[in-house]
């Protein structure tokens, strides 16, 4: 029997070392964010001193980056605002910026910080929802409920809480309130990435916005329901500030904390130069030349630094070849060109933008799509090319 007990104890010890489904999901999310934001970079060196933030992925300030994903160039006061907000009961945080600005990696850092506080975290990426899920509101809401339950390692048990006779949004709220939130004694951060995916599905978009708005408002109540919902923190991430028409009173986009991720300014680009240890190659004049081409676009700046660090190209050659198919940005530019050429409306509109000498007014749908791709900046209601690199390249290839 002693031998049997020892064997059982040994097996139990080994089982304790097996990662849980939640551990695996967390690791996948971290790796996915690093991969996404090596393309979608906007990283920062230090988090607010007033907020303890442990991050093993941030490189030592005096060392060269082991990989480009180690870099995080802080854009104050964004990081401090986000970390403080995530601690607030019933918080709603809205992060928006065009593609490749680092939204997902900022989100992952917020979720990591929340986990350090002992919070439960759930991240839903709407890019993973297939079209059949997004064409029917009931299917979408039940997918949402089941996915959150799965991440929290709970059986879905939808039949126990879902009542069609009460309405779809009410059933979803009932499920969260009576099942998910009632079963945890710590705050829950629910983050929804790539929220703009819903913009093309008008019925789902409007009803889901109404649902999120109602959840946010319930957290402000002082009754029993309010106390239950105060445990939730909502984070919505999307790639543009141009939304489909929506009643402002039904929208979550005019409440909570709005975070707009800007491009890097000169000081932040200089910090990246220092972190890449390129001070001998990039002085003030060279940085000005680089920013004249790519602005402060985090992905483009990082791509340039990475190539200069590896000594694959000189700055002079980089700048000369940049707006061509031989330049270091050719893959990125080619992908953007393919996307434009697949949609004649977008192609013609952007051709008009890059060939114009003044800002161009486009219809809202086209503006939304070009802005979410990062190809234009919006000046009031007009569009301009987001950087000179795009203007030069697409002036040639959109003929």
C-alpha positions as CSV (number, residue, x, y, z in Angstrom):
1,X,0.0,0.0,0.0
2,X,2.9,2.3,0.8
3,X,4.2,1.9,-2.8
4,X,0.7,2.6,-4.1
5,X,0.4,5.7,-2.0
6,X,3.8,6.9,-3.2
7,X,2.7,6.3,-6.8
8,X,-0.5,8.3,-6.3
9,X,1.4,11.1,-4.6
10,X,3.9,11.2,-7.4
11,X,1.1,11.3,-10.0
12,X,-0.6,14.1,-8.1
13,X,2.6,16.1,-7.9
14,X,3.1,15.8,-11.7
15,X,-0.5,16.8,-12.4
16,X,-0.1,20.0,-10.3
17,X,2.7,21.0,-12.7
18,X,0.4,20.7,-15.8
19,X,-0.7,24.1,-16.9
20,X,-4.4,24.9,-16.7
21,X,-6.4,26.0,-19.7
22,X,-6.4,29.5,-18.3
23,X,-2.6,29.4,-18.0
24,X,-2.3,28.3,-21.6
25,X,-4.7,31.0,-22.9
26,X,-2.8,33.6,-21.0
27,X,0.5,32.5,-22.5
28,X,-1.1,32.4,-26.0
29,X,-2.5,35.9,-25.5
30,X,0.9,37.2,-24.4
31,X,2.7,35.6,-27.4
32,X,0.0,36.8,-29.8
33,X,0.4,40.4,-28.6
34,X,4.1,40.3,-28.9
35,X,3.8,39.0,-32.5
36,X,1.0,41.4,-33.3
37,X,2.8,44.4,-32.0
38,X,6.2,43.5,-33.6
39,X,4.1,44.7,-36.5
40,X,1.9,47.0,-34.5
41,X,4.4,48.6,-32.2
42,X,4.2,51.4,-29.8
43,X,6.1,50.4,-26.7
44,X,7.3,52.3,-23.6
45,X,10.4,52.3,-21.4
46,X,8.9,52.8,-17.9
47,X,5.5,52.7,-16.4
48,X,4.4,55.3,-13.8
49,X,6.5,55.2,-10.7
50,X,3.3,55.6,-8.7
51,X,2.0,52.3,-10.0
52,X,4.0,49.1,-9.4
53,X,4.2,47.3,-12.7
54,X,6.3,44.2,-13.2
55,X,7.2,43.3,-16.8
56,X,9.9,40.8,-17.5
57,X,9.7,41.7,-21.2
58,X,10.9,45.3,-20.9
59,X,14.6,45.4,-21.6
60,X,17.2,47.0,-19.3
61,X,17.5,50.7,-20.3
62,X,21.2,50.4,-20.9
63,X,21.1,47.3,-23.1
64,X,20.3,46.9,-26.7
65,X,16.9,45.3,-27.3
66,X,17.2,41.5,-27.5
67,X,14.2,41.6,-29.8
68,X,12.1,44.5,-31.2
69,X,9.2,43.4,-29.1
70,X,11.1,44.3,-26.0
71,X,10.7,48.0,-26.7
72,X,8.0,50.0,-25.2
73,X,8.3,53.8,-25.8
74,X,6.0,55.4,-23.3
75,X,3.6,58.1,-24.4
76,X,2.7,59.9,-21.2
77,X,0.2,60.2,-19.7
78,X,-1.5,57.3,-21.4
79,X,0.0,54.4,-19.5
80,X,-0.7,56.0,-16.1
81,X,-4.2,56.8,-17.0
82,X,-4.9,53.3,-18.2
83,X,-3.5,51.6,-15.2
84,X,-5.3,53.9,-12.7
85,X,-8.6,53.4,-14.6
86,X,-8.4,49.6,-14.6
87,X,-8.5,49.8,-10.7
88,X,-11.7,51.7,-10.7
89,X,-15.0,49.9,-10.0
90,X,-17.2,49.8,-13.1
91,X,-14.5,51.4,-15.4
92,X,-15.0,51.6,-19.1
93,X,-11.8,52.3,-21.1
94,X,-11.9,52.9,-24.8
95,X,-8.6,52.6,-26.7
96,X,-8.6,53.7,-30.4
97,X,-5.9,54.3,-33.0
98,X,-5.3,53.2,-36.6
99,X,-3.6,49.8,-37.4
100,X,0.0,49.2,-36.3
101,X,-0.1,51.8,-33.5
102,X,0.3,49.3,-30.6
103,X,-3.2,49.0,-29.3
104,X,-3.1,45.3,-28.6
105,X,0.2,45.4,-26.8
106,X,-1.0,48.3,-24.6
107,X,-4.1,46.2,-23.8
108,X,-1.9,43.2,-22.9
109,X,0.1,45.3,-20.5
110,X,-3.1,46.5,-18.9
111,X,-4.4,43.0,-18.5
112,X,-1.0,41.9,-17.1
113,X,-1.2,44.7,-14.5
114,X,-4.8,43.7,-13.6
115,X,-3.7,40.1,-13.1
116,X,-0.9,41.3,-10.8
117,X,-3.7,42.9,-8.7
118,X,-5.4,39.6,-8.4
119,X,-8.1,40.4,-11.0
120,X,-9.7,37.9,-13.4
121,X,-9.1,38.9,-17.0
122,X,-10.9,37.9,-20.2
123,X,-9.8,39.1,-23.7
124,X,-12.1,38.5,-26.7
125,X,-10.6,39.1,-30.1
126,X,-13.5,39.8,-32.5
127,X,-11.2,38.9,-35.4
128,X,-11.6,35.3,-34.2
129,X,-15.4,35.4,-34.6
130,X,-16.4,33.9,-37.9
131,X,-19.0,35.4,-40.2
132,X,-21.8,33.0,-39.1
133,X,-21.3,34.2,-35.6
134,X,-21.7,37.8,-36.6
135,X,-24.8,37.6,-38.7
136,X,-27.2,36.8,-35.9
137,X,-27.5,38.6,-32.6
138,X,-28.4,35.6,-30.5
139,X,-25.6,33.5,-31.9
140,X,-23.1,36.4,-31.2
141,X,-24.3,36.9,-27.7
142,X,-24.2,33.2,-26.9
143,X,-20.7,33.0,-28.4
144,X,-19.7,35.9,-26.1
145,X,-21.1,34.2,-23.0
146,X,-19.6,30.8,-23.8
147,X,-16.2,32.2,-24.6
148,X,-16.0,34.2,-21.4
149,X,-17.1,31.1,-19.4
150,X,-14.5,29.0,-21.2
151,X,-11.7,31.5,-20.4
152,X,-12.9,31.5,-16.8
153,X,-12.8,27.7,-16.9
154,X,-16.5,27.4,-16.2
155,X,-19.0,25.2,-18.1
156,X,-21.2,27.3,-20.3
157,X,-24.6,26.3,-18.7
158,X,-26.4,28.6,-21.1
159,X,-29.7,26.7,-20.8
160,X,-29.8,27.5,-17.1
161,X,-29.8,31.2,-17.5
162,X,-30.8,32.0,-21.1
163,X,-34.5,32.9,-21.6
164,X,-35.5,34.0,-25.1
165,X,-38.8,35.3,-23.7
166,X,-36.9,38.0,-21.8
167,X,-35.0,39.3,-24.9
168,X,-31.5,38.6,-26.1
169,X,-29.7,41.5,-24.3
170,X,-31.6,40.8,-21.1
171,X,-30.7,37.1,-21.3
172,X,-27.0,38.0,-21.8
173,X,-27.1,40.4,-18.9
174,X,-28.8,37.7,-16.8
175,X,-26.1,35.2,-17.6
176,X,-23.3,37.5,-16.6
177,X,-25.0,38.7,-13.5
178,X,-26.4,35.5,-12.1
179,X,-23.7,33.1,-13.3
180,X,-20.3,34.7,-14.2
181,X,-20.1,37.7,-11.9
182,X,-22.0,36.0,-9.0
183,X,-19.4,33.2,-8.9
184,X,-16.3,35.3,-8.5
185,X,-15.2,37.5,-5.6
186,X,-12.6,39.5,-7.5
187,X,-12.9,42.2,-10.2
188,X,-13.3,40.9,-13.8
189,X,-11.7,42.8,-16.7
190,X,-13.5,42.1,-19.9
191,X,-11.5,43.4,-22.9
192,X,-12.9,43.3,-26.5
193,X,-10.2,43.8,-29.1
194,X,-10.8,44.7,-32.8
195,X,-14.2,46.0,-31.9
196,X,-14.5,47.7,-35.3
197,X,-15.2,44.2,-36.7
198,X,-18.8,44.8,-35.7
199,X,-19.2,48.0,-37.6
200,X,-20.1,46.0,-40.8
201,X,-22.9,44.2,-38.9
202,X,-25.3,47.1,-38.1
203,X,-27.9,45.2,-36.1
204,X,-25.4,43.4,-33.9
205,X,-23.3,46.6,-33.5
206,X,-26.2,48.8,-32.4
207,X,-27.7,46.2,-30.0
208,X,-24.3,45.3,-28.5
209,X,-23.4,48.9,-28.0
210,X,-26.7,49.3,-26.1
211,X,-25.8,46.3,-24.0
212,X,-22.4,47.6,-23.1
213,X,-23.8,51.0,-22.3
214,X,-26.4,49.5,-20.0
215,X,-23.8,47.4,-18.2
216,X,-21.7,50.6,-17.6
217,X,-24.7,52.5,-16.3
218,X,-25.7,49.6,-14.0
219,X,-22.2,49.8,-12.3
220,X,-23.2,53.3,-11.1
221,X,-26.3,52.1,-9.3
222,X,-26.2,51.7,-5.5
223,X,-28.6,48.8,-5.3
224,X,-27.8,45.0,-5.3
225,X,-27.4,44.9,-9.0
226,X,-25.0,47.8,-9.0
227,X,-22.9,46.1,-6.3
228,X,-22.6,43.0,-8.5
229,X,-21.7,44.9,-11.6
230,X,-19.1,47.1,-9.9
231,X,-16.8,44.1,-10.2
232,X,-16.6,44.4,-13.9
233,X,-14.2,46.6,-15.9
234,X,-14.8,47.0,-19.6
235,X,-12.0,47.7,-22.2
236,X,-13.0,48.3,-25.8
237,X,-10.3,48.5,-28.5
238,X,-10.9,49.6,-32.1
239,X,-8.9,50.9,-35.0
240,X,-10.6,54.2,-35.8
241,X,-12.4,57.2,-34.4
242,X,-15.0,57.2,-37.2
243,X,-18.0,55.2,-36.2
244,X,-21.2,54.2,-38.0
245,X,-24.2,56.4,-37.2
246,X,-25.4,55.6,-33.8
247,X,-27.7,57.2,-31.3
248,X,-25.4,58.8,-28.7
249,X,-27.6,57.7,-25.9
250,X,-27.2,54.1,-26.9
251,X,-23.5,54.2,-27.4
252,X,-20.6,53.3,-25.1
253,X,-18.4,55.6,-27.1
254,X,-19.2,58.8,-25.3
255,X,-18.8,57.5,-21.7
256,X,-15.8,56.2,-19.7
257,X,-12.2,57.0,-20.4
258,X,-11.2,57.6,-24.0
259,X,-7.6,56.8,-25.0
260,X,-6.3,58.0,-28.3
261,X,-2.9,56.5,-29.2
262,X,-0.9,59.2,-31.0
263,X,2.2,58.9,-33.1
264,X,5.6,59.2,-31.5
265,X,6.9,62.8,-31.0
266,X,10.5,63.7,-31.6
267,X,11.5,63.0,-28.0
268,X,10.0,59.5,-28.2
269,X,11.8,58.8,-31.4
270,X,15.0,60.0,-29.8
271,X,14.3,57.6,-27.0
272,X,14.0,54.7,-29.4
273,X,17.3,55.7,-31.0
274,X,18.9,55.5,-27.6
275,X,17.3,52.1,-26.8
276,X,18.6,50.8,-30.1
277,X,22.0,52.3,-29.3
278,X,22.0,54.2,-32.6
279,X,23.2,57.6,-31.3
280,X,26.3,57.5,-33.5
281,X,24.3,56.9,-36.6
282,X,21.2,59.1,-35.9
283,X,21.8,62.6,-34.7
284,X,19.2,65.4,-34.6
285,X,19.5,66.0,-38.3
286,X,19.1,62.3,-39.3
287,X,16.1,61.9,-37.0
288,X,14.5,64.9,-38.6
289,X,15.1,63.4,-42.0
290,X,13.6,60.1,-41.0
291,X,10.6,61.7,-39.4
292,X,10.1,63.8,-42.5
293,X,9.5,60.6,-44.3
294,X,7.5,58.4,-41.9
295,X,6.4,60.9,-39.3
296,X,6.2,59.4,-35.8
297,X,4.4,56.2,-37.0
298,X,5.5,53.6,-34.4
299,X,5.7,50.6,-36.8
300,X,7.6,52.5,-39.6
301,X,10.0,54.1,-37.1
302,X,10.7,50.8,-35.5
303,X,11.2,49.0,-38.8
304,X,13.8,51.7,-39.8
305,X,15.6,51.4,-36.4
306,X,15.7,47.6,-36.7
307,X,17.3,47.6,-40.1
308,X,19.8,50.3,-39.1
309,X,20.7,48.4,-36.0
310,X,21.4,45.2,-38.0
311,X,23.5,47.3,-40.4
312,X,21.6,45.9,-43.4
313,X,21.2,49.4,-44.8
314,X,22.5,52.9,-44.3
315,X,20.1,55.8,-43.5
316,X,20.8,57.5,-46.9
317,X,20.0,54.3,-48.8
318,X,17.0,53.6,-46.6
319,X,15.5,57.0,-47.3
320,X,16.2,56.8,-51.0
321,X,14.7,53.4,-51.5
322,X,11.9,53.6,-49.0
323,X,9.1,54.6,-51.4
324,X,10.0,51.8,-53.8
325,X,9.6,48.0,-54.2
326,X,13.3,47.7,-53.2
327,X,13.0,49.5,-49.9
328,X,12.7,48.1,-46.4
329,X,9.0,48.9,-46.2
330,X,8.2,47.1,-49.5
331,X,6.3,44.2,-47.8
332,X,4.2,46.5,-45.7
333,X,3.5,48.9,-48.6
334,X,2.7,45.9,-50.9
335,X,0.1,44.6,-48.5
336,X,-1.5,48.0,-48.2
337,X,-1.5,48.3,-52.0
338,X,-3.2,44.9,-52.4
339,X,-5.9,45.9,-50.0
340,X,-6.6,49.1,-51.9
341,X,-6.6,47.4,-55.3
342,X,-9.1,44.9,-54.0
343,X,-11.6,47.7,-53.5
344,X,-11.9,50.1,-56.4
345,X,-13.7,52.7,-54.2
346,X,-10.8,52.8,-51.7
347,X,-8.2,52.8,-54.5
348,X,-9.8,55.8,-56.3
349,X,-10.3,57.7,-53.1
350,X,-6.7,57.2,-51.8
351,X,-5.3,58.0,-55.2
352,X,-7.2,61.3,-55.0
353,X,-5.7,61.9,-51.5
354,X,-2.0,61.3,-52.4
355,X,-2.2,63.3,-55.6
356,X,-3.9,66.3,-54.0
357,X,-2.0,69.4,-52.7
358,X,-4.8,70.1,-50.1
359,X,-6.9,68.0,-47.7
360,X,-9.6,66.0,-49.5
361,X,-13.1,65.4,-48.3
362,X,-14.3,61.8,-48.7
363,X,-17.5,60.0,-47.8
364,X,-17.6,58.8,-44.2
365,X,-17.4,55.0,-45.0
366,X,-14.2,55.5,-47.2
367,X,-12.7,57.8,-44.6
368,X,-13.3,55.2,-41.9
369,X,-11.7,52.4,-43.9
370,X,-8.6,54.4,-44.9
371,X,-8.2,55.8,-41.4
372,X,-8.4,52.3,-39.9
373,X,-5.7,51.2,-42.3
374,X,-3.5,54.0,-41.1
375,X,-3.3,55.6,-44.5
376,X,-4.9,58.9,-43.8
377,X,-5.0,61.5,-41.0
378,X,-8.3,63.3,-40.5
379,X,-8.2,67.0,-40.3
380,X,-11.7,68.1,-39.3
381,X,-13.7,66.3,-42.0
382,X,-10.9,66.1,-44.6
383,X,-8.2,63.5,-45.2
384,X,-4.5,63.8,-45.9
385,X,-1.9,61.1,-46.4
386,X,-0.7,60.0,-43.0
387,X,3.0,60.3,-44.0
388,X,5.2,61.3,-46.9
389,X,6.3,57.7,-47.4
390,X,2.7,56.7,-48.3
391,X,2.2,59.8,-50.5
392,X,5.4,59.1,-52.6
393,X,4.8,55.3,-52.9
394,X,1.1,55.4,-53.7
395,X,1.4,58.3,-56.1
396,X,3.5,56.0,-58.3
397,X,1.7,52.7,-57.8
398,X,-1.9,53.9,-57.9
399,X,-1.9,55.0,-61.5
